[in-house]
Amino acid sequence: MRKEYHHLAKKMSHGQQMIFENEFELRCRQPSLGVVYALLLGWFGFHRFWLNDRKSGLVFLIFFWTLLPGLFSIFDALCMRELCTGYNNKLAKQLYDEIKDISPY
């Protein structure tokens, strides 16, 4: 388990930890891939949809024909580590809540 989420592991059983780790690794976002998406497909807002930010992605998509989404996507590529960290933190909290609600232990 990643060290950022060890505080969650202390509150879960071993089986719950395994489920959390598997689901998190499948659904987490890597900043390096996000940078590639932002630079190659940023005009269309693909990187924002990939980060589950549908409102911003839609704005990028609507204004793709202007220069602004291209400029903003370069800025997003520079800030991708923070964007992915925010997404991954939300994902970890969501997975923790789901596992605690479903698990009988």
Biopython code that builds the backbone (N, CA, C, O; Angstrom):
import numpy as np
from Bio.PDB.StructureBuilder import StructureBuilder

atoms = [
    (1, "MET", "N", (0.842, -1.175, 0.000)),
    (1, "MET", "CA", (0.000, 0.000, 0.000)),
    (1, "MET", "C", (0.889, 1.241, 0.000)),
    (1, "MET", "O", (1.936, 1.269, 0.647)),
    (2, "ARG", "N", (0.466, 2.245, -0.721)),
    (2, "ARG", "CA", (1.225, 3.486, -0.768)),
    (2, "ARG", "C", (1.261, 4.121, 0.608)),
    (2, "ARG", "O", (0.297, 4.032, 1.368)),
    (3, "LYS", "N", (2.366, 4.757, 0.922)),
    (3, "LYS", "CA", (2.548, 5.290, 2.265)),
    (3, "LYS", "C", (1.587, 6.439, 2.569)),
    (3, "LYS", "O", (1.316, 6.714, 3.738)),
    (4, "GLU", "N", (1.071, 7.109, 1.550)),
    (4, "GLU", "CA", (0.109, 8.190, 1.788)),
    (4, "GLU", "C", (-1.191, 7.680, 2.398)),
    (4, "GLU", "O", (-1.926, 8.437, 3.032)),
    (5, "TYR", "N", (-1.469, 6.397, 2.204)),
    (5, "TYR", "CA", (-2.755, 5.851, 2.625)),
    (5, "TYR", "C", (-2.623, 4.823, 3.746)),
    (5, "TYR", "O", (-3.549, 4.048, 3.985)),
    (6, "HIS", "N", (-1.487, 4.808, 4.433)),
    (6, "HIS", "CA", (-1.312, 3.880, 5.548)),
    (6, "HIS", "C", (-2.265, 4.188, 6.701)),
    (6, "HIS", "O", (-2.663, 3.284, 7.436)),
    (7, "HIS", "N", (-2.632, 5.456, 6.861)),
    (7, "HIS", "CA", (-3.562, 5.790, 7.943)),
    (7, "HIS", "C", (-4.925, 5.134, 7.718)),
    (7, "HIS", "O", (-5.631, 4.840, 8.683)),
    (8, "LEU", "N", (-5.302, 4.902, 6.469)),
    (8, "LEU", "CA", (-6.550, 4.196, 6.192)),
    (8, "LEU", "C", (-6.402, 2.705, 6.461)),
    (8, "LEU", "O", (-7.353, 2.055, 6.895)),
    (9, "ALA", "N", (-5.226, 2.164, 6.207)),
    (9, "ALA", "CA", (-4.999, 0.727, 6.374)),
    (9, "ALA", "C", (-5.101, 0.318, 7.836)),
    (9, "ALA", "O", (-5.496, -0.810, 8.131)),
    (10, "LYS", "N", (-4.756, 1.205, 8.748)),
    (10, "LYS", "CA", (-4.823, 0.883, 10.169)),
    (10, "LYS", "C", (-6.253, 0.620, 10.624)),
    (10, "LYS", "O", (-6.475, -0.058, 11.627)),
    (11, "LYS", "N", (-7.217, 1.154, 9.890)),
    (11, "LYS", "CA", (-8.628, 1.020, 10.262)),
    (11, "LYS", "C", (-9.327, -0.124, 9.535)),
    (11, "LYS", "O", (-10.531, -0.319, 9.702)),
    (12, "MET", "N", (-8.568, -0.894, 8.716)),
    (12, "MET", "CA", (-9.168, -1.969, 7.927)),
    (12, "MET", "C", (-8.544, -3.311, 8.282)),
    (12, "MET", "O", (-7.406, -3.391, 8.744)),
    (13, "SER", "N", (-9.327, -4.362, 8.050)),
    (13, "SER", "CA", (-8.799, -5.709, 8.219)),
    (13, "SER", "C", (-7.875, -6.027, 7.046)),
    (13, "SER", "O", (-7.787, -5.262, 6.085)),
    (14, "HIS", "N", (-7.190, -7.164, 7.136)),
    (14, "HIS", "CA", (-6.260, -7.546, 6.069)),
    (14, "HIS", "C", (-6.994, -7.744, 4.740)),
    (14, "HIS", "O", (-6.503, -7.314, 3.696)),
    (15, "GLY", "N", (-8.136, -8.376, 4.767)),
    (15, "GLY", "CA", (-8.916, -8.589, 3.546)),
    (15, "GLY", "C", (-9.378, -7.277, 2.943)),
    (15, "GLY", "O", (-9.351, -7.107, 1.724)),
    (16, "GLN", "N", (-9.797, -6.357, 3.780)),
    (16, "GLN", "CA", (-10.218, -5.051, 3.296)),
    (16, "GLN", "C", (-9.036, -4.292, 2.684)),
    (16, "GLN", "O", (-9.189, -3.587, 1.687)),
    (17, "GLN", "N", (-7.867, -4.445, 3.290)),
    (17, "GLN", "CA", (-6.679, -3.796, 2.744)),
    (17, "GLN", "C", (-6.356, -4.322, 1.347)),
    (17, "GLN", "O", (-5.989, -3.559, 0.454)),
    (18, "MET", "N", (-6.497, -5.632, 1.174)),
    (18, "MET", "CA", (-6.220, -6.233, -0.131)),
    (18, "MET", "C", (-7.192, -5.707, -1.197)),
    (18, "MET", "O", (-6.788, -5.384, -2.314)),
    (19, "ILE", "N", (-8.462, -5.629, -0.837)),
    (19, "ILE", "CA", (-9.462, -5.103, -1.767)),
    (19, "ILE", "C", (-9.149, -3.654, -2.099)),
    (19, "ILE", "O", (-9.203, -3.254, -3.262)),
    (20, "PHE", "N", (-8.821, -2.863, -1.075)),
    (20, "PHE", "CA", (-8.490, -1.459, -1.284)),
    (20, "PHE", "C", (-7.299, -1.308, -2.219)),
    (20, "PHE", "O", (-7.348, -0.523, -3.166)),
    (21, "GLU", "N", (-6.238, -2.048, -1.964)),
    (21, "GLU", "CA", (-5.031, -1.956, -2.794)),
    (21, "GLU", "C", (-5.312, -2.316, -4.247)),
    (21, "GLU", "O", (-4.869, -1.624, -5.164)),
    (22, "ASN", "N", (-6.055, -3.408, -4.452)),
    (22, "ASN", "CA", (-6.353, -3.834, -5.824)),
    (22, "ASN", "C", (-7.187, -2.800, -6.572)),
    (22, "ASN", "O", (-6.871, -2.438, -7.705)),
    (23, "GLU", "N", (-8.250, -2.329, -5.933)),
    (23, "GLU", "CA", (-9.119, -1.353, -6.582)),
    (23, "GLU", "C", (-8.386, -0.032, -6.814)),
    (23, "GLU", "O", (-8.541, 0.598, -7.860)),
    (24, "PHE", "N", (-7.593, 0.376, -5.834)),
    (24, "PHE", "CA", (-6.883, 1.646, -5.976)),
    (24, "PHE", "C", (-5.880, 1.590, -7.122)),
    (24, "PHE", "O", (-5.784, 2.529, -7.912)),
    (25, "GLU", "N", (-5.141, 0.502, -7.214)),
    (25, "GLU", "CA", (-4.150, 0.379, -8.291)),
    (25, "GLU", "C", (-4.810, 0.329, -9.671)),
    (25, "GLU", "O", (-4.235, 0.794, -10.655)),
    (26, "LEU", "N", (-6.011, -0.232, -9.739)),
    (26, "LEU", "CA", (-6.715, -0.279, -11.024)),
    (26, "LEU", "C", (-7.240, 1.086, -11.444)),
    (26, "LEU", "O", (-7.281, 1.396, -12.635)),
    (27, "ARG", "N", (-7.646, 1.911, -10.468)),
    (27, "ARG", "CA", (-8.357, 3.138, -10.779)),
    (27, "ARG", "C", (-7.570, 4.423, -10.528)),
    (27, "ARG", "O", (-8.065, 5.505, -10.842)),
    (28, "CYS", "N", (-6.367, 4.340, -9.974)),
    (28, "CYS", "CA", (-5.604, 5.560, -9.691)),
    (28, "CYS", "C", (-5.049, 6.156, -10.984)),
    (28, "CYS", "O", (-4.964, 5.478, -12.007)),
    (29, "ARG", "N", (-4.680, 7.410, -10.923)),
    (29, "ARG", "CA", (-4.159, 8.128, -12.086)),
    (29, "ARG", "C", (-2.679, 8.429, -11.899)),
    (29, "ARG", "O", (-2.246, 8.845, -10.824)),
    (30, "GLN", "N", (-1.909, 8.212, -12.964)),
    (30, "GLN", "CA", (-0.472, 8.460, -12.953)),
    (30, "GLN", "C", (-0.188, 9.809, -13.628)),
    (30, "GLN", "O", (-0.661, 10.058, -14.736)),
    (31, "PRO", "N", (0.583, 10.677, -12.962)),
    (31, "PRO", "CA", (0.860, 11.998, -13.540)),
    (31, "PRO", "C", (1.555, 11.953, -14.898)),
    (31, "PRO", "O", (1.290, 12.805, -15.745)),
    (32, "SER", "N", (2.433, 10.985, -15.124)),
    (32, "SER", "CA", (3.143, 10.927, -16.405)),
    (32, "SER", "C", (2.175, 10.695, -17.566)),
    (32, "SER", "O", (2.324, 11.298, -18.629)),
    (33, "LEU", "N", (1.203, 9.842, -17.370)),
    (33, "LEU", "CA", (0.202, 9.610, -18.408)),
    (33, "LEU", "C", (-0.683, 10.842, -18.586)),
    (33, "LEU", "O", (-1.083, 11.173, -19.702)),
    (34, "GLY", "N", (-0.982, 11.510, -17.483)),
    (34, "GLY", "CA", (-1.775, 12.735, -17.557)),
    (34, "GLY", "C", (-1.083, 13.834, -18.348)),
    (34, "GLY", "O", (-1.736, 14.578, -19.080)),
    (35, "VAL", "N", (0.227, 13.942, -18.206)),
    (35, "VAL", "CA", (0.987, 14.937, -18.970)),
    (35, "VAL", "C", (0.888, 14.635, -20.462)),
    (35, "VAL", "O", (0.707, 15.544, -21.273)),
    (36, "VAL", "N", (1.005, 13.377, -20.818)),
    (36, "VAL", "CA", (0.894, 12.986, -22.227)),
    (36, "VAL", "C", (-0.497, 13.325, -22.761)),
    (36, "VAL", "O", (-0.627, 13.876, -23.853)),
    (37, "TYR", "N", (-1.529, 12.998, -21.997)),
    (37, "TYR", "CA", (-2.888, 13.317, -22.427)),
    (37, "TYR", "C", (-3.094, 14.825, -22.559)),
    (37, "TYR", "O", (-3.715, 15.288, -23.515)),
    (38, "ALA", "N", (-2.574, 15.587, -21.602)),
    (38, "ALA", "CA", (-2.751, 17.046, -21.641)),
    (38, "ALA", "C", (-2.055, 17.661, -22.852)),
    (38, "ALA", "O", (-2.590, 18.569, -23.487)),
    (39, "LEU", "N", (-0.872, 17.168, -23.165)),
    (39, "LEU", "CA", (-0.134, 17.754, -24.280)),
    (39, "LEU", "C", (-0.653, 17.302, -25.639)),
    (39, "LEU", "O", (-0.651, 18.084, -26.590)),
    (40, "LEU", "N", (-1.092, 16.065, -25.743)),
    (40, "LEU", "CA", (-1.548, 15.554, -27.041)),
    (40, "LEU", "C", (-3.032, 15.792, -27.305)),
    (40, "LEU", "O", (-3.421, 16.129, -28.424)),
    (41, "LEU", "N", (-3.856, 15.617, -26.280)),
    (41, "LEU", "CA", (-5.305, 15.721, -26.464)),
    (41, "LEU", "C", (-5.931, 16.817, -25.610)),
    (41, "LEU", "O", (-7.148, 16.849, -25.429)),
    (42, "GLY", "N", (-5.102, 17.712, -25.088)),
    (42, "GLY", "CA", (-5.582, 18.768, -24.204)),
    (42, "GLY", "C", (-6.517, 19.754, -24.863)),
    (42, "GLY", "O", (-7.374, 20.338, -24.200)),
    (43, "TRP", "N", (-6.364, 19.947, -26.168)),
    (43, "TRP", "CA", (-7.264, 20.856, -26.886)),
    (43, "TRP", "C", (-8.718, 20.449, -26.711)),
    (43, "TRP", "O", (-9.605, 21.300, -26.662)),
    (44, "PHE", "N", (-8.958, 19.154, -26.618)),
    (44, "PHE", "CA", (-10.315, 18.632, -26.517)),
    (44, "PHE", "C", (-10.735, 18.347, -25.082)),
    (44, "PHE", "O", (-11.860, 17.908, -24.844)),
    (45, "GLY", "N", (-9.845, 18.590, -24.119)),
    (45, "GLY", "CA", (-10.183, 18.385, -22.719)),
    (45, "GLY", "C", (-10.133, 16.940, -22.275)),
    (45, "GLY", "O", (-10.675, 16.594, -21.226)),
    (46, "PHE", "N", (-9.488, 16.091, -23.062)),
    (46, "PHE", "CA", (-9.466, 14.668, -22.717)),
    (46, "PHE", "C", (-8.864, 14.431, -21.341)),
    (46, "PHE", "O", (-9.361, 13.589, -20.592)),
    (47, "HIS", "N", (-7.810, 15.150, -20.991)),
    (47, "HIS", "CA", (-7.161, 14.956, -19.694)),
    (47, "HIS", "C", (-8.092, 15.315, -18.547)),
    (47, "HIS", "O", (-7.998, 14.722, -17.473)),
    (48, "ARG", "N", (-8.989, 16.274, -18.752)),
    (48, "ARG", "CA", (-9.955, 16.631, -17.715)),
    (48, "ARG", "C", (-11.031, 15.556, -17.561)),
    (48, "ARG", "O", (-11.434, 15.239, -16.442)),
    (49, "PHE", "N", (-11.495, 14.999, -18.671)),
    (49, "PHE", "CA", (-12.436, 13.889, -18.581)),
    (49, "PHE", "C", (-11.763, 12.694, -17.905)),
    (49, "PHE", "O", (-12.400, 11.992, -17.120)),
    (50, "TRP", "N", (-10.490, 12.457, -18.201)),
    (50, "TRP", "CA", (-9.720, 11.362, -17.612)),
    (50, "TRP", "C", (-9.611, 11.523, -16.103)),
    (50, "TRP", "O", (-9.576, 10.534, -15.371)),
    (51, "LEU", "N", (-9.556, 12.773, -15.633)),
    (51, "LEU", "CA", (-9.499, 13.051, -14.199)),
    (51, "LEU", "C", (-10.892, 13.186, -13.579)),
    (51, "LEU", "O", (-11.028, 13.605, -12.430)),
    (52, "ASN", "N", (-11.910, 12.832, -14.338)),
    (52, "ASN", "CA", (-13.296, 12.840, -13.884)),
    (52, "ASN", "C", (-13.782, 14.257, -13.552)),
    (52, "ASN", "O", (-14.611, 14.440, -12.661)),
    (53, "ASP", "N", (-13.268, 15.244, -14.266)),
    (53, "ASP", "CA", (-13.691, 16.637, -14.117)),
    (53, "ASP", "C", (-14.496, 16.992, -15.369)),
    (53, "ASP", "O", (-13.994, 17.631, -16.294)),
    (54, "ARG", "N", (-15.740, 16.565, -15.367)),
    (54, "ARG", "CA", (-16.562, 16.669, -16.574)),
    (54, "ARG", "C", (-16.889, 18.104, -16.962)),
    (54, "ARG", "O", (-16.956, 18.423, -18.149)),
    (55, "LYS", "N", (-17.095, 18.976, -15.973)),
    (55, "LYS", "CA", (-17.438, 20.368, -16.293)),
    (55, "LYS", "C", (-16.295, 21.055, -17.035)),
    (55, "LYS", "O", (-16.516, 21.688, -18.067)),
    (56, "SER", "N", (-15.089, 20.932, -16.518)),
    (56, "SER", "CA", (-13.945, 21.546, -17.197)),
    (56, "SER", "C", (-13.697, 20.887, -18.547)),
    (56, "SER", "O", (-13.376, 21.568, -19.521)),
    (57, "GLY", "N", (-13.843, 19.576, -18.612)),
    (57, "GLY", "CA", (-13.669, 18.877, -19.881)),
    (57, "GLY", "C", (-14.647, 19.361, -20.924)),
    (57, "GLY", "O", (-14.292, 19.510, -22.094)),
    (58, "LEU", "N", (-15.871, 19.606, -20.512)),
    (58, "LEU", "CA", (-16.888, 20.096, -21.442)),
    (58, "LEU", "C", (-16.554, 21.510, -21.919)),
    (58, "LEU", "O", (-16.754, 21.831, -23.090)),
    (59, "VAL", "N", (-16.048, 22.351, -21.024)),
    (59, "VAL", "CA", (-15.640, 23.700, -21.429)),
    (59, "VAL", "C", (-14.502, 23.631, -22.443)),
    (59, "VAL", "O", (-14.513, 24.344, -23.446)),
    (60, "PHE", "N", (-13.525, 22.773, -22.179)),
    (60, "PHE", "CA", (-12.431, 22.588, -23.136)),
    (60, "PHE", "C", (-12.985, 22.119, -24.480)),
    (60, "PHE", "O", (-12.553, 22.595, -25.530)),
    (61, "LEU", "N", (-13.924, 21.200, -24.452)),
    (61, "LEU", "CA", (-14.472, 20.640, -25.682)),
    (61, "LEU", "C", (-15.265, 21.677, -26.472)),
    (61, "LEU", "O", (-15.193, 21.713, -27.701)),
    (62, "ILE", "N", (-16.015, 22.514, -25.774)),
    (62, "ILE", "CA", (-16.811, 23.538, -26.451)),
    (62, "ILE", "C", (-15.920, 24.570, -27.143)),
    (62, "ILE", "O", (-16.220, 25.015, -28.251)),
    (63, "PHE", "N", (-14.816, 24.950, -26.480)),
    (63, "PHE", "CA", (-13.953, 25.997, -27.013)),
    (63, "PHE", "C", (-12.679, 25.450, -27.654)),
    (63, "PHE", "O", (-11.687, 26.172, -27.752)),
    (64, "PHE", "N", (-12.687, 24.189, -28.094)),
    (64, "PHE", "CA", (-11.479, 23.584, -28.644)),
    (64, "PHE", "C", (-10.944, 24.315, -29.873)),
    (64, "PHE", "O", (-9.747, 24.247, -30.151)),
    (65, "TRP", "N", (-11.789, 24.997, -30.597)),
    (65, "TRP", "CA", (-11.390, 25.667, -31.823)),
    (65, "TRP", "C", (-10.630, 26.972, -31.553)),
    (65, "TRP", "O", (-10.044, 27.550, -32.468)),
    (66, "THR", "N", (-10.642, 27.434, -30.293)),
    (66, "THR", "CA", (-9.889, 28.642, -29.946)),
    (66, "THR", "C", (-8.511, 28.240, -29.430)),
    (66, "THR", "O", (-8.208, 27.054, -29.302)),
    (67, "LEU", "N", (-7.701, 29.213, -29.144)),
    (67, "LEU", "CA", (-6.358, 28.961, -28.641)),
    (67, "LEU", "C", (-6.333, 28.687, -27.141)),
    (67, "LEU", "O", (-5.374, 28.100, -26.640)),
    (68, "LEU", "N", (-7.353, 29.095, -26.431)),
    (68, "LEU", "CA", (-7.357, 29.008, -24.968)),
    (68, "LEU", "C", (-7.228, 27.588, -24.406)),
    (68, "LEU", "O", (-6.406, 27.384, -23.513)),
    (69, "PRO", "N", (-7.988, 26.603, -24.873)),
    (69, "PRO", "CA", (-7.810, 25.261, -24.309)),
    (69, "PRO", "C", (-6.404, 24.713, -24.493)),
    (69, "PRO", "O", (-5.909, 23.980, -23.637)),
    (70, "GLY", "N", (-5.763, 25.057, -25.585)),
    (70, "GLY", "CA", (-4.385, 24.617, -25.797)),
    (70, "GLY", "C", (-3.442, 25.214, -24.773)),
    (70, "GLY", "O", (-2.565, 24.524, -24.252)),
    (71, "LEU", "N", (-3.619, 26.494, -24.483)),
    (71, "LEU", "CA", (-2.786, 27.144, -23.473)),
    (71, "LEU", "C", (-3.051, 26.585, -22.073)),
    (71, "LEU", "O", (-2.125, 26.329, -21.304)),
    (72, "PHE", "N", (-4.326, 26.404, -21.766)),
    (72, "PHE", "CA", (-4.675, 25.857, -20.454)),
    (72, "PHE", "C", (-4.198, 24.414, -20.295)),
    (72, "PHE", "O", (-3.839, 23.994, -19.195)),
    (73, "SER", "N", (-4.196, 23.663, -21.384)),
    (73, "SER", "CA", (-3.732, 22.276, -21.288)),
    (73, "SER", "C", (-2.228, 22.214, -21.026)),
    (73, "SER", "O", (-1.758, 21.290, -20.362)),
    (74, "ILE", "N", (-1.474, 23.175, -21.531)),
    (74, "ILE", "CA", (-0.043, 23.230, -21.212)),
    (74, "ILE", "C", (0.147, 23.528, -19.728)),
    (74, "ILE", "O", (0.991, 22.922, -19.069)),
    (75, "PHE", "N", (-0.636, 24.457, -19.212)),
    (75, "PHE", "CA", (-0.591, 24.752, -17.777)),
    (75, "PHE", "C", (-0.990, 23.524, -16.964)),
    (75, "PHE", "O", (-0.358, 23.211, -15.955)),
    (76, "ASP", "N", (-2.037, 22.832, -17.400)),
    (76, "ASP", "CA", (-2.460, 21.608, -16.710)),
    (76, "ASP", "C", (-1.375, 20.539, -16.739)),
    (76, "ASP", "O", (-1.208, 19.799, -15.770)),
    (77, "ALA", "N", (-0.647, 20.455, -17.831)),
    (77, "ALA", "CA", (0.449, 19.479, -17.919)),
    (77, "ALA", "C", (1.516, 19.791, -16.874)),
    (77, "ALA", "O", (2.098, 18.878, -16.289)),
    (78, "LEU", "N", (1.771, 21.062, -16.641)),
    (78, "LEU", "CA", (2.744, 21.455, -15.623)),
    (78, "LEU", "C", (2.246, 21.175, -14.210)),
    (78, "LEU", "O", (3.045, 20.936, -13.305)),
    (79, "CYS", "N", (0.942, 21.205, -14.020)),
    (79, "CYS", "CA", (0.340, 20.986, -12.695)),
    (79, "CYS", "C", (-0.247, 19.585, -12.537)),
    (79, "CYS", "O", (-1.026, 19.346, -11.614)),
    (80, "MET", "N", (0.113, 18.666, -13.414)),
    (80, "MET", "CA", (-0.533, 17.360, -13.436)),
    (80, "MET", "C", (-0.313, 16.567, -12.148)),
    (80, "MET", "O", (-1.201, 15.821, -11.736)),
    (81, "ARG", "N", (0.841, 16.707, -11.507)),
    (81, "ARG", "CA", (1.082, 15.973, -10.265)),
    (81, "ARG", "C", (0.037, 16.343, -9.206)),
    (81, "ARG", "O", (-0.492, 15.467, -8.521)),
    (82, "GLU", "N", (-0.255, 17.625, -9.075)),
    (82, "GLU", "CA", (-1.247, 18.063, -8.094)),
    (82, "GLU", "C", (-2.653, 17.625, -8.490)),
    (82, "GLU", "O", (-3.444, 17.234, -7.631)),
    (83, "LEU", "N", (-2.969, 17.687, -9.779)),
    (83, "LEU", "CA", (-4.284, 17.255, -10.244)),
    (83, "LEU", "C", (-4.498, 15.763, -9.988)),
    (83, "LEU", "O", (-5.569, 15.357, -9.536)),
    (84, "CYS", "N", (-3.484, 14.951, -10.275)),
    (84, "CYS", "CA", (-3.594, 13.506, -10.053)),
    (84, "CYS", "C", (-3.635, 13.179, -8.562)),
    (84, "CYS", "O", (-4.347, 12.265, -8.146)),
    (85, "THR", "N", (-2.880, 13.917, -7.762)),
    (85, "THR", "CA", (-2.913, 13.690, -6.314)),
    (85, "THR", "C", (-4.292, 13.977, -5.760)),
    (85, "THR", "O", (-4.794, 13.223, -4.926)),
    (86, "GLY", "N", (-4.909, 15.051, -6.211)),
    (86, "GLY", "CA", (-6.276, 15.358, -5.775)),
    (86, "GLY", "C", (-7.254, 14.274, -6.173)),
    (86, "GLY", "O", (-8.095, 13.866, -5.372)),
    (87, "TYR", "N", (-7.147, 13.803, -7.413)),
    (87, "TYR", "CA", (-8.025, 12.726, -7.872)),
    (87, "TYR", "C", (-7.804, 11.458, -7.042)),
    (87, "TYR", "O", (-8.763, 10.822, -6.606)),
    (88, "ASN", "N", (-6.540, 11.098, -6.827)),
    (88, "ASN", "CA", (-6.227, 9.868, -6.096)),
    (88, "ASN", "C", (-6.677, 9.951, -4.637)),
    (88, "ASN", "O", (-7.103, 8.947, -4.067)),
    (89, "ASN", "N", (-6.586, 11.133, -4.029)),
    (89, "ASN", "CA", (-7.060, 11.279, -2.656)),
    (89, "ASN", "C", (-8.573, 11.099, -2.574)),
    (89, "ASN", "O", (-9.074, 10.450, -1.656)),
    (90, "LYS", "N", (-9.296, 11.668, -3.524)),
    (90, "LYS", "CA", (-10.748, 11.478, -3.562)),
    (90, "LYS", "C", (-11.091, 10.009, -3.782)),
    (90, "LYS", "O", (-12.017, 9.479, -3.168)),
    (91, "LEU", "N", (-10.341, 9.363, -4.660)),
    (91, "LEU", "CA", (-10.566, 7.949, -4.940)),
    (91, "LEU", "C", (-10.319, 7.100, -3.696)),
    (91, "LEU", "O", (-11.102, 6.199, -3.396)),
    (92, "ALA", "N", (-9.244, 7.378, -2.978)),
    (92, "ALA", "CA", (-8.934, 6.610, -1.771)),
    (92, "ALA", "C", (-10.033, 6.764, -0.734)),
    (92, "ALA", "O", (-10.433, 5.784, -0.105)),
    (93, "LYS", "N", (-10.523, 7.979, -0.549)),
    (93, "LYS", "CA", (-11.604, 8.212, 0.422)),
    (93, "LYS", "C", (-12.867, 7.486, -0.012)),
    (93, "LYS", "O", (-13.550, 6.877, 0.811)),
    (94, "GLN", "N", (-13.180, 7.548, -1.301)),
    (94, "GLN", "CA", (-14.370, 6.876, -1.815)),
    (94, "GLN", "C", (-14.263, 5.363, -1.638)),
    (94, "GLN", "O", (-15.213, 4.724, -1.186)),
    (95, "LEU", "N", (-13.128, 4.793, -1.986)),
    (95, "LEU", "CA", (-12.937, 3.343, -1.836)),
    (95, "LEU", "C", (-13.008, 2.926, -0.374)),
    (95, "LEU", "O", (-13.623, 1.913, -0.041)),
    (96, "TYR", "N", (-12.382, 3.702, 0.493)),
    (96, "TYR", "CA", (-12.421, 3.397, 1.932)),
    (96, "TYR", "C", (-13.860, 3.377, 2.432)),
    (96, "TYR", "O", (-14.259, 2.453, 3.140)),
    (97, "ASP", "N", (-14.645, 4.401, 2.064)),
    (97, "ASP", "CA", (-16.045, 4.461, 2.502)),
    (97, "ASP", "C", (-16.850, 3.291, 1.950)),
    (97, "ASP", "O", (-17.661, 2.704, 2.667)),
    (98, "GLU", "N", (-16.632, 2.944, 0.670)),
    (98, "GLU", "CA", (-17.372, 1.833, 0.071)),
    (98, "GLU", "C", (-17.018, 0.504, 0.728)),
    (98, "GLU", "O", (-17.901, -0.311, 0.993)),
    (99, "ILE", "N", (-15.754, 0.286, 0.988)),
    (99, "ILE", "CA", (-15.325, -0.971, 1.603)),
    (99, "ILE", "C", (-15.856, -1.080, 3.016)),
    (99, "ILE", "O", (-16.294, -2.153, 3.432)),
    (100, "LYS", "N", (-15.826, 0.000, 3.754)),
    (100, "LYS", "CA", (-16.340, -0.020, 5.133)),
    (100, "LYS", "C", (-17.853, -0.234, 5.159)),
    (100, "LYS", "O", (-18.361, -0.907, 6.055)),
    (101, "ASP", "N", (-18.584, 0.330, 4.188)),
    (101, "ASP", "CA", (-20.026, 0.157, 4.147)),
    (101, "ASP", "C", (-20.428, -1.251, 3.751)),
    (101, "ASP", "O", (-21.399, -1.787, 4.287)),
    (102, "ILE", "N", (-19.706, -1.858, 2.829)),
    (102, "ILE", "CA", (-20.087, -3.162, 2.292)),
    (102, "ILE", "C", (-19.593, -4.305, 3.179)),
    (102, "ILE", "O", (-20.299, -5.294, 3.374)),
    (103, "SER", "N", (-18.396, -4.166, 3.707)),
    (103, "SER", "CA", (-17.771, -5.261, 4.433)),
    (103, "SER", "C", (-18.462, -5.543, 5.772)),
    (103, "SER", "O", (-18.751, -4.606, 6.517)),
    (104, "PRO", "N", (-18.729, -6.796, 6.086)),
    (104, "PRO", "CA", (-19.369, -7.130, 7.351)),
    (104, "PRO", "C", (-18.387, -7.153, 8.534)),
    (104, "PRO", "O", (-18.822, -7.284, 9.678)),
    (105, "TYR", "N", (-17.093, -7.030, 8.289)),
    (105, "TYR", "CA", (-16.101, -7.152, 9.355)),
    (105, "TYR", "C", (-15.665, -5.809, 9.870)),
    (105, "TYR", "O", (-14.830, -5.735, 10.772)),
]
sb = StructureBuilder()
sb.init_structure("model")
sb.init_model(0)
sb.init_chain("A")
sb.init_seg("    ")
for serial, (resi, resn, name, xyz) in enumerate(atoms, 1):
    if name == "N":
        sb.init_residue(resn, " ", resi, " ")
    sb.init_atom(name, np.array(xyz, "f"), 0.0, 1.0, " ", f" {name:<3s}", serial, name[0])
structure = sb.get_structure()
